[in-house]
Amino acid sequence: MERRTLLAAGGGALVALGAGWSLTRPDAETGLLPGAANAQAADGALPTVIEMSQGNPDAAVEVVEYASFTCPHCAAFHANQYQSLKANYIDTGKINFIYREVYFDRPGLWASLIARCTDTPEFFFGVSEVIYERQSDWLGSGDPATIVQDLRTLAKTAGLDDATLDACLSDGAKAESLYTWYQANAEKDGITSTPSFLINNQKYSNMAYDEFANVLDEKLG
């Protein structure tokens, strides 16, 4: 389980998250590309964040995963326990599974902006799986510009073109909305580490698959 400090509240932290590494290196102070959109919509409202879910929305058991795309323990969970959960509980319609991002750092937000580029669960979960599978590859350099370029290359294998990626990675209003959403979720549900889970609103830490299955079976009755 990863216990890194969650990104702090406030405008300064949000600006530091900046989404605009898509074309060139960003401004050293703001973290944004020159001219990258970082404003609210004309009416002052931020874009609505779409809840990414799969499985049966009417199921009696709801599982919410809180995870970060830069968290190694989350990558391990998705390579192992998640695959069995998907086969035995999600795809069979026994549970409703919701994924909510946690942002420890800017690369986690950039990966999220790419996964949410089409704002459809099918694309999100498909790309998320590849992001986790190749986490050490795109994150390994430690250089922000290289990280974004590697994420772009990964996204192109999922069918996104440069123009679409430019728009997604420069969408400051969406980045701000995601950050605000994550912060409210983490505070409401007491999320301090990843991966963490809410199973019918009861919080659990990372578990082996057998333990996870026992909890689900008990709640399913």
NUGUMI-572305 format. One record per residue (C-alpha): z, y, x; residue number from 1. Coordinates in nm, 3 decimals, m for minus. Example, Ala and Ser with C-alpha at 12.3 -4.5 7.8 and 13.67 -1.06 7.14 Angstrom:
<site <0.780 m0.450 1.230> 1>,
<site <0.714 m0.106 1.367> 2>,
END
This chain:
<site <0.000 0.000 0.000> 1>,
<site <m0.094 0.339 0.131> 2>,
<site <0.165 0.616 0.125> 3>,
<site <m0.016 0.920 0.256> 4>,
<site <0.072 1.266 0.136> 5>,
<site <m0.126 1.359 m0.171> 6>,
<site <m0.321 1.682 m0.141> 7>,
<site <m0.097 1.974 m0.220> 8>,
<site <m0.129 2.200 m0.521> 9>,
<site <m0.271 2.548 m0.513> 10>,
<site <m0.599 2.726 m0.458> 11>,
<site <m0.582 2.696 m0.080> 12>,
<site <m0.568 2.320 m0.095> 13>,
<site <m0.846 2.309 m0.348> 14>,
<site <m1.075 2.527 m0.138> 15>,
<site <m0.999 2.304 0.160> 16>,
<site <m1.131 2.011 m0.041> 17>,
<site <m1.472 2.178 m0.062> 18>,
<site <m1.760 1.962 m0.175> 19>,
<site <m2.037 2.137 0.011> 20>,
<site <m2.115 1.936 0.321> 21>,
<site <m2.441 1.815 0.174> 22>,
<site <m2.694 2.017 0.373> 23>,
<site <m2.533 2.177 0.678> 24>,
<site <m2.189 2.227 0.821> 25>,
<site <m1.971 2.431 0.584> 26>,
<site <m1.790 2.753 0.640> 27>,
<site <m1.500 2.686 0.877> 28>,
<site <m1.245 2.853 0.648> 29>,
<site <m1.358 2.757 0.298> 30>,
<site <m1.506 2.413 0.361> 31>,
<site <m1.801 2.506 0.139> 32>,
<site <m2.171 2.544 0.204> 33>,
<site <m2.298 2.898 0.191> 34>,
<site <m2.382 2.960 m0.173> 35>,
<site <m2.228 2.635 m0.297> 36>,
<site <m2.106 2.667 m0.653> 37>,
<site <m1.728 2.676 m0.667> 38>,
<site <m1.678 2.877 m0.983> 39>,
<site <m1.581 2.785 m1.333> 40>,
<site <m1.837 2.785 m1.609> 41>,
<site <m1.932 3.118 m1.764> 42>,
<site <m1.674 3.074 m2.040> 43>,
<site <m1.398 3.006 m1.786> 44>,
<site <m1.372 2.635 m1.867> 45>,
<site <m1.397 2.357 m1.611> 46>,
<site <m1.623 2.057 m1.676> 47>,
<site <m1.461 1.771 m1.862> 48>,
<site <m1.374 1.472 m1.644> 49>,
<site <m1.507 1.147 m1.786> 50>,
<site <m1.263 0.857 m1.785> 51>,
<site <m1.427 0.566 m1.605> 52>,
<site <m1.347 0.242 m1.785> 53>,
<site <m1.485 m0.107 m1.824> 54>,
<site <m1.395 m0.405 m2.034> 55>,
<site <m1.282 m0.387 m2.396> 56>,
<site <m1.172 m0.039 m2.508> 57>,
<site <m0.995 m0.198 m2.805> 58>,
<site <m0.803 m0.455 m2.600> 59>,
<site <m0.428 m0.485 m2.649> 60>,
<site <m0.373 m0.449 m2.274> 61>,
<site <m0.483 m0.146 m2.073> 62>,
<site <m0.481 m0.142 m1.693> 63>,
<site <m0.513 0.189 m1.509> 64>,
<site <m0.577 0.173 m1.136> 65>,
<site <m0.495 0.474 m0.920> 66>,
<site <m0.686 0.446 m0.593> 67>,
<site <m0.848 0.643 m0.312> 68>,
<site <m1.191 0.569 m0.172> 69>,
<site <m1.048 0.627 0.179> 70>,
<site <m0.752 0.390 0.135> 71>,
<site <m0.792 0.058 0.327> 72>,
<site <m0.548 m0.119 0.094> 73>,
<site <m0.762 m0.012 m0.202> 74>,
<site <m1.072 m0.149 m0.031> 75>,
<site <m0.891 m0.479 0.025> 76>,
<site <m0.783 m0.488 m0.340> 77>,
<site <m1.140 m0.434 m0.459> 78>,
<site <m1.272 m0.703 m0.226> 79>,
<site <m1.019 m0.957 m0.350> 80>,
<site <m0.790 m0.920 m0.655> 81>,
<site <m1.029 m0.695 m0.843> 82>,
<site <m1.311 m0.948 m0.826> 83>,
<site <m1.095 m1.211 m0.996> 84>,
<site <m0.960 m0.960 m1.247> 85>,
<site <m1.313 m0.856 m1.336> 86>,
<site <m1.432 m1.214 m1.383> 87>,
<site <m1.129 m1.336 m1.578> 88>,
<site <m1.001 m1.033 m1.769> 89>,
<site <m1.249 m0.742 m1.768> 90>,
<site <m1.581 m0.917 m1.828> 91>,
<site <m1.418 m1.148 m2.083> 92>,
<site <m1.294 m0.850 m2.285> 93>,
<site <m0.926 m0.934 m2.251> 94>,
<site <m0.832 m0.594 m2.107> 95>,
<site <m0.949 m0.236 m2.082> 96>,
<site <m0.966 m0.134 m1.715> 97>,
<site <m0.959 0.234 m1.616> 98>,
<site <m1.011 0.368 m1.264> 99>,
<site <m0.862 0.704 m1.166> 100>,
<site <m0.919 0.860 m0.827> 101>,
<site <m0.647 0.990 m0.598> 102>,
<site <m0.747 1.247 m0.334> 103>,
<site <m0.574 1.224 0.002> 104>,
<site <m0.856 1.407 0.178> 105>,
<site <m1.200 1.564 0.144> 106>,
<site <m1.398 1.244 0.217> 107>,
<site <m1.228 1.081 m0.081> 108>,
<site <m1.349 1.364 m0.302> 109>,
<site <m1.702 1.352 m0.159> 110>,
<site <m1.719 0.979 m0.231> 111>,
<site <m1.595 1.047 m0.584> 112>,
<site <m1.859 1.316 m0.643> 113>,
<site <m2.127 1.066 m0.542> 114>,
<site <m1.984 0.784 m0.755> 115>,
<site <m1.969 1.024 m1.050> 116>,
<site <m2.315 1.168 m0.988> 117>,
<site <m2.461 1.028 m1.312> 118>,
<site <m2.125 1.032 m1.498> 119>,
<site <m2.183 0.681 m1.633> 120>,
<site <m1.935 0.394 m1.592> 121>,
<site <m2.211 0.150 m1.498> 122>,
<site <m2.324 0.362 m1.203> 123>,
<site <m1.969 0.460 m1.110> 124>,
<site <m1.834 0.106 m1.081> 125>,
<site <m2.148 m0.023 m0.911> 126>,
<site <m2.146 0.249 m0.644> 127>,
<site <m1.767 0.232 m0.607> 128>,
<site <m1.795 m0.132 m0.509> 129>,
<site <m2.044 m0.044 m0.233> 130>,
<site <m1.831 0.251 m0.119> 131>,
<site <m1.536 0.017 m0.074> 132>,
<site <m1.742 m0.260 0.086> 133>,
<site <m1.874 m0.019 0.349> 134>,
<site <m1.564 0.198 0.381> 135>,
<site <m1.519 0.145 0.755> 136>,
<site <m1.887 0.227 0.816> 137>,
<site <m1.911 0.563 0.639> 138>,
<site <m1.556 0.673 0.719> 139>,
<site <m1.539 0.546 1.074> 140>,
<site <m1.686 0.843 1.262> 141>,
<site <m1.414 1.085 1.157> 142>,
<site <m1.671 1.365 1.170> 143>,
<site <m1.713 1.539 0.832> 144>,
<site <m2.086 1.603 0.864> 145>,
<site <m2.150 1.243 0.972> 146>,
<site <m1.931 1.108 0.691> 147>,
<site <m2.130 1.296 0.429> 148>,
<site <m2.461 1.190 0.582> 149>,
<site <m2.347 0.827 0.580> 150>,
<site <m2.234 0.862 0.217> 151>,
<site <m2.573 1.009 0.129> 152>,
<site <m2.749 0.715 0.294> 153>,
<site <m2.530 0.475 0.097> 154>,
<site <m2.600 0.661 m0.228> 155>,
<site <m2.976 0.640 m0.173> 156>,
<site <m2.951 0.261 m0.180> 157>,
<site <m2.822 0.307 m0.536> 158>,
<site <m3.130 0.510 m0.629> 159>,
<site <m3.016 0.870 m0.585> 160>,
<site <m3.261 1.112 m0.423> 161>,
<site <m3.189 1.411 m0.200> 162>,
<site <m3.220 1.670 m0.476> 163>,
<site <m2.972 1.485 m0.696> 164>,
<site <m2.731 1.437 m0.409> 165>,
<site <m2.755 1.804 m0.314> 166>,
<site <m2.662 1.901 m0.670> 167>,
<site <m2.375 1.652 m0.693> 168>,
<site <m2.219 1.736 m0.358> 169>,
<site <m2.247 2.112 m0.411> 170>,
<site <m2.093 2.111 m0.759> 171>,
<site <m1.776 2.306 m0.685> 172>,
<site <m1.681 2.340 m1.052> 173>,
<site <m1.683 1.961 m1.089> 174>,
<site <m1.485 1.922 m0.766> 175>,
<site <m1.225 2.165 m0.894> 176>,
<site <m1.209 1.987 m1.227> 177>,
<site <m1.161 1.649 m1.057> 178>,
<site <m0.889 1.788 m0.832> 179>,
<site <m0.701 1.943 m1.126> 180>,
<site <m0.738 1.619 m1.323> 181>,
<site <m0.612 1.403 m1.036> 182>,
<site <m0.314 1.632 m0.979> 183>,
<site <m0.212 1.626 m1.346> 184>,
<site <m0.248 1.245 m1.360> 185>,
<site <m0.048 1.188 m1.042> 186>,
<site <0.233 1.411 m1.161> 187>,
<site <0.242 1.264 m1.513> 188>,
<site <0.245 0.902 m1.396> 189>,
<site <0.451 0.946 m1.080> 190>,
<site <0.178 0.826 m0.844> 191>,
<site <0.287 0.848 m0.479> 192>,
<site <0.084 0.569 m0.318> 193>,
<site <m0.235 0.370 m0.362> 194>,
<site <m0.329 0.141 m0.509> 195>,
<site <m0.088 0.181 m0.799> 196>,
<site <m0.128 0.046 m1.151> 197>,
<site <m0.020 0.124 m1.502> 198>,
<site <m0.024 m0.181 m1.726> 199>,
<site <0.038 m0.068 m2.082> 200>,
<site <0.202 0.243 m1.933> 201>,
<site <0.438 0.046 m1.706> 202>,
<site <0.391 0.122 m1.336> 203>,
<site <0.332 m0.153 m1.080> 204>,
<site <0.264 m0.155 m0.707> 205>,
<site <m0.015 m0.356 m0.546> 206>,
<site <0.015 m0.728 m0.623> 207>,
<site <m0.143 m1.058 m0.530> 208>,
<site <m0.388 m1.183 m0.792> 209>,
<site <m0.158 m1.458 m0.924> 210>,
<site <0.122 m1.208 m0.982> 211>,
<site <m0.120 m0.967 m1.148> 212>,
<site <m0.251 m1.243 m1.374> 213>,
<site <0.103 m1.346 m1.472> 214>,
<site <0.183 m0.989 m1.579> 215>,
<site <m0.139 m0.966 m1.781> 216>,
<site <m0.090 m1.306 m1.946> 217>,
<site <0.263 m1.213 m2.047> 218>,
<site <0.145 m0.890 m2.207> 219>,
<site <m0.147 m1.064 m2.373> 220>,
<site <0.095 m1.314 m2.522> 221>,
END
